[in-house]
Amino acid sequence: MRVRRITQRVAVLTVAVMSALTLSIVSSSNASTSPTPPNSTSLFSVSRILKLDTSGSDPGIAATGNDSMYVIGTFDRSKGAVDDLIRVDLRTWRIAAAARFPNETSVAFGDGALWWATGQNAFDIPAPDNGRVLFKIDPTNLRRLRAFVLPDRTLQAAVAGSSLWVATPKTLIRIDPKSGRILVKVPLGFSPIEMEPSGNGLYLEVLGSGGSKEFITTFDAASGRRIAQRLLPGATGGSLATTARGVWVATDDLNNKTATARYYEGDRLVPSAARGGYAFDTSLYLGIGVVWLVDSGGQASTECLDPSTGQVMAQGGPLGVGYDSVATYADRTYLLFERDLTDYFLRVTPSKSCS
């Protein structure tokens, strides 16, 4: 999973990692006695909860893998210091590692590592090496393994199948994950916004913009060959939700102030389903046999959709969650939830209608 929203952090060159025994940012709670998302019983039940001590912007789920969930944000620790990245061990239900890295624009998991792109400037503070660094991070202890410097700013990172890809402002680059050597370079001709694998790793879907238009482009994940491109009828309000057969994306209509969830199927991106009338800030997340439709602004309803037809399988109220707040791993569903300025990490069990 990639980080779909660009989060802004102050650039720091020092990486700090602390053990789970010294971290003070986690507490485990019983789901029956802790805050849970309101209006959600038709969608899921909560089985486990972690309380996170955060400050600043809302946390977001950056990637999954290695029996872990990787969450970015601003996490408090002792003596007023903060970390931007934590690893939640899903087996022990504890934060197993935490670290601080320079500004982040995208995070991906694959090829035995966590990949951290740094191409976004934060609050007018330049990124290190002008944002050209891609960090290779140990997925267990979050220590930096390598720092690959690319020809241009690293905006997006994704692992599709066995291929590590990085998008710069003008080029799609495949990289050897061990040496950092550039294997393939593909001119883009547009500005990349988002990048996700699809088709069980056979394809790479890149959301991009050119002028006032946005579109999705499908590439072969091994060679980088461009297969198809689909113009979108509006700007995107959330991230891509890719399936084994296609990609879901939410587009905004600025005239009537609504969003539409759209499904494009196959490597030719054939328009196959659309549901409109949703709120701005609608985000789509791939679940287990469903697509979750969530208002990241926390005001409108939440739905689980059939991933092929878009049919509503169940509906609930606003969850009060932000961007990059839902993820699945090993047939389980997780989400980030905020109540009274406190952030919680939850494991939830989807209802029969949403599974």
Disulfide bonds with the S-S distance in Angstrom:
Cys304-Cys354 2.09
